[in-house]
């Protein structure tokens, strides 16, 4: 006999402590860079110039993102899988589309009509979309 178990609506099951700490960290360490329009433009330009983060080359120091961009990327990557944006390579090395994850194993990925000629352009497009979602959550115009 199998019964579906429904989690109770408690603070622990809702993960309230994580949500509170994440909100605090976002307000203290990320939003100050994003509220200022000039700073936000600099962060976006930095990501657009190097969306895949190039690796280390012999004899050269490792390329580093700014502290603001590192924090922002970390924040944007830690989102629930349901409706998370991802890159779908529709034609190998030629065409990249944006997919929307279903949030459950074996579910169907929804592929949007947006098309990009390079992975870098697709990565930056997703970065901008995730950034807009974050800014909307905090009532900041983008």
Biotite code that builds the C-alpha atoms (Angstrom):
import biotite.structure as struc

atoms = struc.array([
    struc.Atom([0.000, 0.000, 0.000], chain_id="A", res_id=1, res_name="UNK", atom_name="CA", element="C"),
    struc.Atom([1.575, 3.270, -1.066], chain_id="A", res_id=2, res_name="UNK", atom_name="CA", element="C"),
    struc.Atom([0.522, 6.704, 0.055], chain_id="A", res_id=3, res_name="UNK", atom_name="CA", element="C"),
    struc.Atom([1.814, 9.972, -1.194], chain_id="A", res_id=4, res_name="UNK", atom_name="CA", element="C"),
    struc.Atom([3.489, 11.771, 1.661], chain_id="A", res_id=5, res_name="UNK", atom_name="CA", element="C"),
    struc.Atom([2.793, 15.476, 1.823], chain_id="A", res_id=6, res_name="UNK", atom_name="CA", element="C"),
    struc.Atom([5.295, 17.574, 3.715], chain_id="A", res_id=7, res_name="UNK", atom_name="CA", element="C"),
    struc.Atom([3.733, 19.659, 6.457], chain_id="A", res_id=8, res_name="UNK", atom_name="CA", element="C"),
    struc.Atom([3.762, 23.418, 6.009], chain_id="A", res_id=9, res_name="UNK", atom_name="CA", element="C"),
    struc.Atom([6.447, 24.128, 8.576], chain_id="A", res_id=10, res_name="UNK", atom_name="CA", element="C"),
    struc.Atom([9.373, 26.523, 8.688], chain_id="A", res_id=11, res_name="UNK", atom_name="CA", element="C"),
    struc.Atom([11.790, 23.642, 8.239], chain_id="A", res_id=12, res_name="UNK", atom_name="CA", element="C"),
    struc.Atom([9.993, 22.261, 5.185], chain_id="A", res_id=13, res_name="UNK", atom_name="CA", element="C"),
    struc.Atom([9.678, 25.703, 3.609], chain_id="A", res_id=14, res_name="UNK", atom_name="CA", element="C"),
    struc.Atom([13.399, 26.248, 4.252], chain_id="A", res_id=15, res_name="UNK", atom_name="CA", element="C"),
    struc.Atom([12.689, 29.626, 5.853], chain_id="A", res_id=16, res_name="UNK", atom_name="CA", element="C"),
    struc.Atom([16.134, 29.993, 7.438], chain_id="A", res_id=17, res_name="UNK", atom_name="CA", element="C"),
    struc.Atom([17.923, 29.564, 4.095], chain_id="A", res_id=18, res_name="UNK", atom_name="CA", element="C"),
    struc.Atom([15.517, 31.979, 2.415], chain_id="A", res_id=19, res_name="UNK", atom_name="CA", element="C"),
    struc.Atom([16.108, 34.601, 5.131], chain_id="A", res_id=20, res_name="UNK", atom_name="CA", element="C"),
    struc.Atom([19.913, 34.303, 4.964], chain_id="A", res_id=21, res_name="UNK", atom_name="CA", element="C"),
    struc.Atom([19.864, 34.333, 1.153], chain_id="A", res_id=22, res_name="UNK", atom_name="CA", element="C"),
    struc.Atom([17.696, 37.465, 1.146], chain_id="A", res_id=23, res_name="UNK", atom_name="CA", element="C"),
    struc.Atom([20.018, 39.168, 3.653], chain_id="A", res_id=24, res_name="UNK", atom_name="CA", element="C"),
    struc.Atom([23.113, 38.267, 1.612], chain_id="A", res_id=25, res_name="UNK", atom_name="CA", element="C"),
    struc.Atom([21.455, 39.502, -1.575], chain_id="A", res_id=26, res_name="UNK", atom_name="CA", element="C"),
    struc.Atom([20.474, 42.832, 0.007], chain_id="A", res_id=27, res_name="UNK", atom_name="CA", element="C"),
    struc.Atom([23.875, 43.368, 1.656], chain_id="A", res_id=28, res_name="UNK", atom_name="CA", element="C"),
    struc.Atom([26.360, 42.031, -0.897], chain_id="A", res_id=29, res_name="UNK", atom_name="CA", element="C"),
    struc.Atom([24.708, 42.060, -4.334], chain_id="A", res_id=30, res_name="UNK", atom_name="CA", element="C"),
    struc.Atom([21.973, 44.684, -4.600], chain_id="A", res_id=31, res_name="UNK", atom_name="CA", element="C"),
    struc.Atom([24.236, 47.647, -3.750], chain_id="A", res_id=32, res_name="UNK", atom_name="CA", element="C"),
    struc.Atom([26.075, 46.964, -7.038], chain_id="A", res_id=33, res_name="UNK", atom_name="CA", element="C"),
    struc.Atom([22.825, 46.606, -8.965], chain_id="A", res_id=34, res_name="UNK", atom_name="CA", element="C"),
    struc.Atom([20.852, 49.552, -7.616], chain_id="A", res_id=35, res_name="UNK", atom_name="CA", element="C"),
    struc.Atom([23.367, 52.005, -9.050], chain_id="A", res_id=36, res_name="UNK", atom_name="CA", element="C"),
    struc.Atom([22.687, 52.055, -12.794], chain_id="A", res_id=37, res_name="UNK", atom_name="CA", element="C"),
    struc.Atom([26.292, 52.856, -13.759], chain_id="A", res_id=38, res_name="UNK", atom_name="CA", element="C"),
    struc.Atom([27.650, 50.012, -11.637], chain_id="A", res_id=39, res_name="UNK", atom_name="CA", element="C"),
    struc.Atom([25.033, 47.648, -13.079], chain_id="A", res_id=40, res_name="UNK", atom_name="CA", element="C"),
    struc.Atom([26.040, 48.596, -16.629], chain_id="A", res_id=41, res_name="UNK", atom_name="CA", element="C"),
    struc.Atom([29.708, 47.911, -15.812], chain_id="A", res_id=42, res_name="UNK", atom_name="CA", element="C"),
    struc.Atom([28.852, 44.461, -14.447], chain_id="A", res_id=43, res_name="UNK", atom_name="CA", element="C"),
    struc.Atom([26.763, 43.638, -17.515], chain_id="A", res_id=44, res_name="UNK", atom_name="CA", element="C"),
    struc.Atom([29.539, 44.835, -19.847], chain_id="A", res_id=45, res_name="UNK", atom_name="CA", element="C"),
    struc.Atom([32.101, 42.766, -17.944], chain_id="A", res_id=46, res_name="UNK", atom_name="CA", element="C"),
    struc.Atom([29.974, 39.641, -18.342], chain_id="A", res_id=47, res_name="UNK", atom_name="CA", element="C"),
    struc.Atom([29.270, 40.333, -22.006], chain_id="A", res_id=48, res_name="UNK", atom_name="CA", element="C"),
    struc.Atom([32.998, 40.670, -22.715], chain_id="A", res_id=49, res_name="UNK", atom_name="CA", element="C"),
    struc.Atom([33.725, 37.252, -21.187], chain_id="A", res_id=50, res_name="UNK", atom_name="CA", element="C"),
    struc.Atom([30.522, 35.246, -20.564], chain_id="A", res_id=51, res_name="UNK", atom_name="CA", element="C"),
    struc.Atom([32.216, 31.831, -20.411], chain_id="A", res_id=52, res_name="UNK", atom_name="CA", element="C"),
    struc.Atom([35.075, 32.867, -18.135], chain_id="A", res_id=53, res_name="UNK", atom_name="CA", element="C"),
    struc.Atom([38.211, 31.870, -19.970], chain_id="A", res_id=54, res_name="UNK", atom_name="CA", element="C"),
    struc.Atom([40.730, 29.542, -18.382], chain_id="A", res_id=55, res_name="UNK", atom_name="CA", element="C"),
    struc.Atom([44.263, 30.136, -17.234], chain_id="A", res_id=56, res_name="UNK", atom_name="CA", element="C"),
    struc.Atom([46.976, 30.491, -19.862], chain_id="A", res_id=57, res_name="UNK", atom_name="CA", element="C"),
    struc.Atom([50.627, 29.497, -19.279], chain_id="A", res_id=58, res_name="UNK", atom_name="CA", element="C"),
    struc.Atom([52.769, 32.321, -17.950], chain_id="A", res_id=59, res_name="UNK", atom_name="CA", element="C"),
    struc.Atom([49.783, 34.609, -17.311], chain_id="A", res_id=60, res_name="UNK", atom_name="CA", element="C"),
    struc.Atom([47.800, 35.286, -14.170], chain_id="A", res_id=61, res_name="UNK", atom_name="CA", element="C"),
    struc.Atom([44.348, 33.753, -14.001], chain_id="A", res_id=62, res_name="UNK", atom_name="CA", element="C"),
    struc.Atom([41.686, 36.078, -15.413], chain_id="A", res_id=63, res_name="UNK", atom_name="CA", element="C"),
    struc.Atom([39.343, 37.150, -12.659], chain_id="A", res_id=64, res_name="UNK", atom_name="CA", element="C"),
    struc.Atom([35.874, 38.595, -12.619], chain_id="A", res_id=65, res_name="UNK", atom_name="CA", element="C"),
    struc.Atom([35.194, 41.510, -10.328], chain_id="A", res_id=66, res_name="UNK", atom_name="CA", element="C"),
    struc.Atom([33.911, 40.707, -6.840], chain_id="A", res_id=67, res_name="UNK", atom_name="CA", element="C"),
    struc.Atom([30.506, 42.116, -7.786], chain_id="A", res_id=68, res_name="UNK", atom_name="CA", element="C"),
    struc.Atom([30.154, 39.892, -10.854], chain_id="A", res_id=69, res_name="UNK", atom_name="CA", element="C"),
    struc.Atom([31.326, 36.777, -8.999], chain_id="A", res_id=70, res_name="UNK", atom_name="CA", element="C"),
    struc.Atom([28.728, 37.327, -6.285], chain_id="A", res_id=71, res_name="UNK", atom_name="CA", element="C"),
    struc.Atom([26.007, 38.010, -8.837], chain_id="A", res_id=72, res_name="UNK", atom_name="CA", element="C"),
    struc.Atom([26.789, 34.912, -10.928], chain_id="A", res_id=73, res_name="UNK", atom_name="CA", element="C"),
    struc.Atom([26.786, 32.741, -7.802], chain_id="A", res_id=74, res_name="UNK", atom_name="CA", element="C"),
    struc.Atom([23.390, 34.171, -6.843], chain_id="A", res_id=75, res_name="UNK", atom_name="CA", element="C"),
    struc.Atom([21.899, 33.693, -10.312], chain_id="A", res_id=76, res_name="UNK", atom_name="CA", element="C"),
    struc.Atom([23.070, 30.089, -10.561], chain_id="A", res_id=77, res_name="UNK", atom_name="CA", element="C"),
    struc.Atom([21.474, 29.009, -7.272], chain_id="A", res_id=78, res_name="UNK", atom_name="CA", element="C"),
    struc.Atom([17.852, 28.868, -8.340], chain_id="A", res_id=79, res_name="UNK", atom_name="CA", element="C"),
    struc.Atom([15.338, 26.037, -8.281], chain_id="A", res_id=80, res_name="UNK", atom_name="CA", element="C"),
    struc.Atom([15.479, 23.766, -11.323], chain_id="A", res_id=81, res_name="UNK", atom_name="CA", element="C"),
    struc.Atom([11.812, 24.290, -12.196], chain_id="A", res_id=82, res_name="UNK", atom_name="CA", element="C"),
    struc.Atom([11.653, 26.965, -14.930], chain_id="A", res_id=83, res_name="UNK", atom_name="CA", element="C"),
    struc.Atom([15.422, 27.521, -14.807], chain_id="A", res_id=84, res_name="UNK", atom_name="CA", element="C"),
    struc.Atom([16.901, 28.704, -18.089], chain_id="A", res_id=85, res_name="UNK", atom_name="CA", element="C"),
    struc.Atom([19.503, 26.591, -19.846], chain_id="A", res_id=86, res_name="UNK", atom_name="CA", element="C"),
    struc.Atom([21.305, 26.437, -23.184], chain_id="A", res_id=87, res_name="UNK", atom_name="CA", element="C"),
    struc.Atom([20.217, 23.911, -25.785], chain_id="A", res_id=88, res_name="UNK", atom_name="CA", element="C"),
    struc.Atom([22.615, 23.327, -28.671], chain_id="A", res_id=89, res_name="UNK", atom_name="CA", element="C"),
    struc.Atom([20.109, 22.918, -31.510], chain_id="A", res_id=90, res_name="UNK", atom_name="CA", element="C"),
    struc.Atom([22.731, 22.682, -34.286], chain_id="A", res_id=91, res_name="UNK", atom_name="CA", element="C"),
    struc.Atom([26.195, 21.661, -33.109], chain_id="A", res_id=92, res_name="UNK", atom_name="CA", element="C"),
    struc.Atom([28.566, 24.654, -33.074], chain_id="A", res_id=93, res_name="UNK", atom_name="CA", element="C"),
    struc.Atom([26.069, 26.722, -35.122], chain_id="A", res_id=94, res_name="UNK", atom_name="CA", element="C"),
    struc.Atom([22.873, 27.426, -33.224], chain_id="A", res_id=95, res_name="UNK", atom_name="CA", element="C"),
    struc.Atom([22.038, 27.721, -29.546], chain_id="A", res_id=96, res_name="UNK", atom_name="CA", element="C"),
    struc.Atom([18.571, 28.134, -28.086], chain_id="A", res_id=97, res_name="UNK", atom_name="CA", element="C"),
    struc.Atom([17.286, 28.788, -24.613], chain_id="A", res_id=98, res_name="UNK", atom_name="CA", element="C"),
    struc.Atom([15.476, 25.981, -22.870], chain_id="A", res_id=99, res_name="UNK", atom_name="CA", element="C"),
    struc.Atom([13.263, 26.075, -19.787], chain_id="A", res_id=100, res_name="UNK", atom_name="CA", element="C"),
    struc.Atom([13.803, 23.159, -17.409], chain_id="A", res_id=101, res_name="UNK", atom_name="CA", element="C"),
    struc.Atom([10.759, 21.237, -16.170], chain_id="A", res_id=102, res_name="UNK", atom_name="CA", element="C"),
    struc.Atom([11.984, 20.794, -12.607], chain_id="A", res_id=103, res_name="UNK", atom_name="CA", element="C"),
    struc.Atom([11.550, 17.037, -12.542], chain_id="A", res_id=104, res_name="UNK", atom_name="CA", element="C"),
    struc.Atom([13.666, 14.211, -13.878], chain_id="A", res_id=105, res_name="UNK", atom_name="CA", element="C"),
    struc.Atom([12.406, 12.939, -17.212], chain_id="A", res_id=106, res_name="UNK", atom_name="CA", element="C"),
    struc.Atom([10.257, 16.027, -17.799], chain_id="A", res_id=107, res_name="UNK", atom_name="CA", element="C"),
    struc.Atom([10.207, 17.845, -21.102], chain_id="A", res_id=108, res_name="UNK", atom_name="CA", element="C"),
    struc.Atom([12.429, 20.888, -21.654], chain_id="A", res_id=109, res_name="UNK", atom_name="CA", element="C"),
    struc.Atom([10.587, 23.716, -23.350], chain_id="A", res_id=110, res_name="UNK", atom_name="CA", element="C"),
    struc.Atom([12.754, 25.215, -26.087], chain_id="A", res_id=111, res_name="UNK", atom_name="CA", element="C"),
    struc.Atom([12.137, 28.868, -26.885], chain_id="A", res_id=112, res_name="UNK", atom_name="CA", element="C"),
    struc.Atom([12.327, 30.405, -30.340], chain_id="A", res_id=113, res_name="UNK", atom_name="CA", element="C"),
    struc.Atom([15.280, 32.595, -29.391], chain_id="A", res_id=114, res_name="UNK", atom_name="CA", element="C"),
    struc.Atom([18.343, 31.596, -31.372], chain_id="A", res_id=115, res_name="UNK", atom_name="CA", element="C"),
    struc.Atom([22.014, 32.538, -30.956], chain_id="A", res_id=116, res_name="UNK", atom_name="CA", element="C"),
    struc.Atom([24.994, 31.878, -33.206], chain_id="A", res_id=117, res_name="UNK", atom_name="CA", element="C"),
    struc.Atom([27.484, 31.337, -30.366], chain_id="A", res_id=118, res_name="UNK", atom_name="CA", element="C"),
    struc.Atom([27.371, 29.819, -26.909], chain_id="A", res_id=119, res_name="UNK", atom_name="CA", element="C"),
    struc.Atom([28.778, 33.073, -25.527], chain_id="A", res_id=120, res_name="UNK", atom_name="CA", element="C"),
    struc.Atom([25.794, 35.048, -26.849], chain_id="A", res_id=121, res_name="UNK", atom_name="CA", element="C"),
    struc.Atom([23.385, 32.486, -25.428], chain_id="A", res_id=122, res_name="UNK", atom_name="CA", element="C"),
    struc.Atom([25.165, 32.553, -22.033], chain_id="A", res_id=123, res_name="UNK", atom_name="CA", element="C"),
    struc.Atom([24.933, 36.336, -21.902], chain_id="A", res_id=124, res_name="UNK", atom_name="CA", element="C"),
    struc.Atom([21.259, 36.277, -22.908], chain_id="A", res_id=125, res_name="UNK", atom_name="CA", element="C"),
    struc.Atom([20.494, 33.897, -20.036], chain_id="A", res_id=126, res_name="UNK", atom_name="CA", element="C"),
    struc.Atom([22.550, 36.069, -17.672], chain_id="A", res_id=127, res_name="UNK", atom_name="CA", element="C"),
    struc.Atom([20.430, 39.098, -18.630], chain_id="A", res_id=128, res_name="UNK", atom_name="CA", element="C"),
    struc.Atom([17.163, 37.172, -18.226], chain_id="A", res_id=129, res_name="UNK", atom_name="CA", element="C"),
    struc.Atom([18.161, 35.850, -14.793], chain_id="A", res_id=130, res_name="UNK", atom_name="CA", element="C"),
    struc.Atom([19.317, 39.324, -13.784], chain_id="A", res_id=131, res_name="UNK", atom_name="CA", element="C"),
    struc.Atom([15.956, 40.801, -14.801], chain_id="A", res_id=132, res_name="UNK", atom_name="CA", element="C"),
    struc.Atom([14.122, 38.170, -12.729], chain_id="A", res_id=133, res_name="UNK", atom_name="CA", element="C"),
    struc.Atom([16.288, 38.995, -9.702], chain_id="A", res_id=134, res_name="UNK", atom_name="CA", element="C"),
    struc.Atom([15.804, 42.743, -10.098], chain_id="A", res_id=135, res_name="UNK", atom_name="CA", element="C"),
    struc.Atom([12.040, 42.288, -10.497], chain_id="A", res_id=136, res_name="UNK", atom_name="CA", element="C"),
    struc.Atom([11.955, 40.338, -7.223], chain_id="A", res_id=137, res_name="UNK", atom_name="CA", element="C"),
    struc.Atom([13.435, 43.339, -5.438], chain_id="A", res_id=138, res_name="UNK", atom_name="CA", element="C"),
    struc.Atom([11.452, 45.994, -7.305], chain_id="A", res_id=139, res_name="UNK", atom_name="CA", element="C"),
    struc.Atom([14.409, 47.420, -9.242], chain_id="A", res_id=140, res_name="UNK", atom_name="CA", element="C"),
    struc.Atom([13.754, 48.666, -12.779], chain_id="A", res_id=141, res_name="UNK", atom_name="CA", element="C"),
    struc.Atom([15.936, 47.157, -15.480], chain_id="A", res_id=142, res_name="UNK", atom_name="CA", element="C"),
])
